[in-house]
Amino acid sequence: ATSPAGTSKGGCPIILVHGFGGWSRDTMKGLFWYWGGMNDLASDLQKNCPYNKILTASVGPFSSVWDRAVELFYQIKGGTVDYGQEHSDRHGHSRYGRTYPGLYPEWDAEHPVHLVGHSMGGLTARALVQMLKDRGSSRGEKDPLFSNVESSGAGFSTAWVKSVVTVSTPHDGSPMVDELDQFTNHVMGLMEAGLCTLFS
């Protein structure tokens, strides 16, 4: 049995954030886990860390880092995802997303969490910490992010996150886009050559 966070023996919840193309615990119905493959790492961690809740987030697998970080906030805290008006207008998508009950609704500076991000999940976690600090102002948001959520005490701050651990995170960018571009150009060249031969 686990002790709830905040008790004398309880630690901060540990939230696992998947990377690009990742999936939720329910997606593969236990046949293959994002965290652990054939073994359920989240359950194993829970057994080995009985005083910390082990929670797994599920953000947009192919979404931008901004969108994933905003989704992560609402998945943890609960509420209707609000990506911000300026951001949504700039990128041409709806301002609002799903509504979540919250993995850890009491989350605030007095009840912080540990974030563990794999690959793009590490960028997502770092972006969330920045958003807690400036609520989107550094990216041009006029209306502060998370305005539709009540914050207790001193309000939003980096104190909501006790630590960020990143695993195989491309902090300096990823060559994947360049490689994908080269591959696409190669395939298009082959198709063009094939079509020219076929119709000549």
C-alpha positions as CSV (number, residue, x, y, z in Angstrom):
1,A,0.0,0.0,0.0
2,T,1.2,3.5,-0.7
3,S,1.2,6.4,1.6
4,P,-0.4,9.4,0.1
5,A,1.9,12.3,-0.7
6,G,2.0,14.9,2.0
7,T,2.0,12.4,4.9
8,S,5.0,12.1,7.2
9,K,6.2,9.1,5.1
10,G,4.8,10.2,1.8
11,G,7.0,11.7,-0.9
12,C,6.1,13.8,-3.9
13,P,4.4,12.0,-6.8
14,I,6.6,11.0,-9.7
15,I,5.0,11.7,-13.1
16,L,6.3,10.0,-16.2
17,V,6.1,12.0,-19.4
18,H,6.4,10.1,-22.7
19,G,8.3,11.2,-25.8
20,F,7.4,11.9,-29.4
21,G,5.0,9.2,-30.7
22,G,4.3,7.9,-27.2
23,W,1.1,6.5,-25.8
24,S,-0.9,6.1,-22.7
25,R,-1.1,3.1,-20.3
26,D,-4.5,2.1,-21.9
27,T,-3.4,2.3,-25.5
28,M,-1.8,-1.2,-25.9
29,K,-4.1,-2.8,-23.2
30,G,-1.1,-4.0,-21.3
31,L,0.5,-5.9,-24.3
32,F,3.4,-3.4,-24.6
33,W,4.1,-0.5,-22.3
34,Y,5.7,2.8,-23.4
35,W,7.5,2.8,-20.0
36,G,9.2,-0.6,-20.0
37,G,8.2,-2.4,-23.2
38,M,7.2,-6.0,-22.1
39,N,7.5,-5.0,-18.4
40,D,5.3,-2.4,-16.8
41,L,8.0,0.0,-15.4
42,A,5.4,2.2,-13.7
43,S,4.0,-0.7,-11.6
44,D,7.6,-1.9,-10.8
45,L,8.5,1.7,-9.7
46,Q,5.4,1.8,-7.5
47,K,6.4,-1.4,-5.8
48,N,10.0,-0.1,-5.3
49,C,9.0,3.4,-4.3
50,P,6.0,2.8,-2.1
51,Y,5.9,6.3,-0.6
52,N,5.7,8.1,-4.0
53,K,2.7,7.9,-6.2
54,I,3.8,6.8,-9.7
55,L,1.6,8.5,-12.3
56,T,1.9,8.4,-16.1
57,A,0.8,11.3,-18.3
58,S,-0.4,11.0,-21.9
59,V,0.1,14.1,-23.9
60,G,-0.3,14.6,-27.7
61,P,2.1,12.1,-29.3
62,F,2.9,14.4,-32.3
63,S,2.0,17.8,-30.8
64,S,4.3,20.8,-30.3
65,V,6.3,21.1,-27.1
66,W,4.1,24.1,-26.1
67,D,0.8,22.1,-26.6
68,R,2.2,19.1,-24.8
69,A,3.4,21.2,-21.8
70,V,-0.1,22.9,-21.5
71,E,-1.8,19.5,-21.7
72,L,0.6,18.1,-19.1
73,F,-0.4,20.9,-16.7
74,Y,-4.1,20.2,-17.0
75,Q,-3.6,16.4,-16.9
76,I,-1.9,16.8,-13.5
77,K,-4.0,19.6,-12.0
78,G,-7.3,18.9,-13.8
79,G,-9.5,21.2,-15.9
80,T,-10.1,22.1,-19.5
81,V,-7.0,22.6,-21.6
82,D,-6.4,26.2,-22.6
83,Y,-3.5,26.6,-25.0
84,G,-3.7,30.4,-24.9
85,Q,-5.4,32.8,-27.3
86,E,-2.2,34.2,-29.0
87,H,-0.7,30.7,-29.4
88,S,-3.8,29.2,-30.8
89,D,-4.4,32.1,-33.3
90,R,-0.8,31.9,-34.4
91,H,-0.8,28.2,-35.0
92,G,-4.4,27.8,-36.3
93,H,-5.9,25.4,-33.8
94,S,-8.6,25.5,-31.2
95,R,-7.8,27.4,-28.1
96,Y,-9.4,24.7,-25.9
97,G,-8.8,21.0,-25.6
98,R,-9.9,18.1,-23.5
99,T,-11.1,18.3,-19.9
100,Y,-9.2,16.2,-17.4
101,P,-10.2,15.2,-13.8
102,G,-6.5,15.6,-12.7
103,L,-3.9,13.0,-11.8
104,Y,-3.1,15.0,-8.7
105,P,-5.6,17.8,-8.2
106,E,-4.0,19.1,-5.0
107,W,-0.8,20.0,-7.0
108,D,0.6,23.3,-6.0
109,A,3.8,24.7,-4.4
110,E,2.9,23.0,-1.1
111,H,2.3,19.7,-3.0
112,P,4.9,19.6,-5.7
113,V,5.7,16.8,-8.1
114,H,8.8,15.2,-9.7
115,L,8.7,15.1,-13.5
116,V,10.6,12.3,-15.4
117,G,10.6,12.9,-19.2
118,H,11.8,10.6,-21.9
119,S,13.1,12.2,-25.1
120,M,10.6,14.9,-26.1
121,G,8.9,14.3,-22.7
122,G,12.0,16.0,-21.2
123,L,11.4,19.1,-23.3
124,T,7.8,19.0,-22.3
125,A,8.7,18.9,-18.6
126,R,11.1,21.8,-19.0
127,A,8.6,23.8,-21.0
128,L,6.0,23.3,-18.2
129,V,8.4,24.6,-15.6
130,Q,9.0,27.7,-17.7
131,M,5.2,28.2,-18.1
132,L,4.8,27.9,-14.3
133,K,7.3,30.7,-14.0
134,D,6.1,33.2,-16.6
135,R,2.6,31.8,-17.6
136,G,3.4,32.2,-21.3
137,S,4.5,35.9,-21.2
138,S,7.9,35.0,-22.6
139,R,6.1,33.6,-25.7
140,G,3.8,36.6,-26.2
141,E,0.7,35.5,-24.3
142,K,-1.2,38.6,-23.2
143,D,-3.6,36.6,-21.0
144,P,-1.6,34.5,-18.5
145,L,-1.8,30.8,-19.0
146,F,-3.8,28.6,-16.5
147,S,-6.2,31.5,-15.7
148,N,-9.1,29.1,-15.6
149,V,-7.5,27.1,-12.7
150,E,-7.6,28.2,-9.1
151,S,-4.1,28.3,-7.5
152,S,-3.8,28.3,-3.8
153,G,-1.3,30.1,-1.7
154,A,1.4,32.1,-3.5
155,G,0.0,31.2,-7.0
156,F,1.9,29.6,-9.8
157,S,5.7,29.2,-9.6
158,T,8.5,26.8,-10.3
159,A,8.1,25.5,-6.7
160,W,5.2,23.4,-8.1
161,V,7.9,21.1,-9.5
162,K,10.4,19.5,-7.1
163,S,12.7,18.1,-9.8
164,V,12.9,17.4,-13.5
165,V,14.8,14.3,-14.7
166,T,15.3,13.9,-18.5
167,V,16.2,10.7,-20.2
168,S,17.7,10.8,-23.8
169,T,16.2,14.2,-24.3
170,P,17.4,16.2,-27.3
171,H,18.2,19.4,-25.4
172,D,20.2,20.8,-28.4
173,G,17.7,19.8,-31.0
174,S,17.2,16.6,-33.1
175,P,18.5,15.7,-36.5
176,M,15.3,13.8,-37.2
177,V,13.7,16.7,-39.2
178,D,16.7,17.1,-41.4
179,E,16.9,13.3,-42.0
180,L,13.1,13.1,-42.7
181,D,13.5,16.0,-45.2
182,Q,16.3,14.2,-47.0
183,F,14.3,11.0,-47.1
184,T,11.2,12.8,-48.5
185,N,13.3,14.5,-51.2
186,H,14.8,11.1,-52.1
187,V,11.4,9.4,-52.3
188,M,10.0,12.3,-54.4
189,G,13.0,12.0,-56.8
190,L,12.4,8.3,-57.2
191,M,8.7,8.8,-57.8
192,E,9.3,11.6,-60.4
193,A,11.9,9.4,-62.2
194,G,9.5,6.5,-62.2
195,L,6.5,8.5,-63.5
196,C,8.7,10.1,-66.2
197,T,9.8,6.6,-67.3
198,L,6.2,5.2,-67.1
199,F,4.7,8.0,-69.2
200,S,7.5,8.7,-71.7
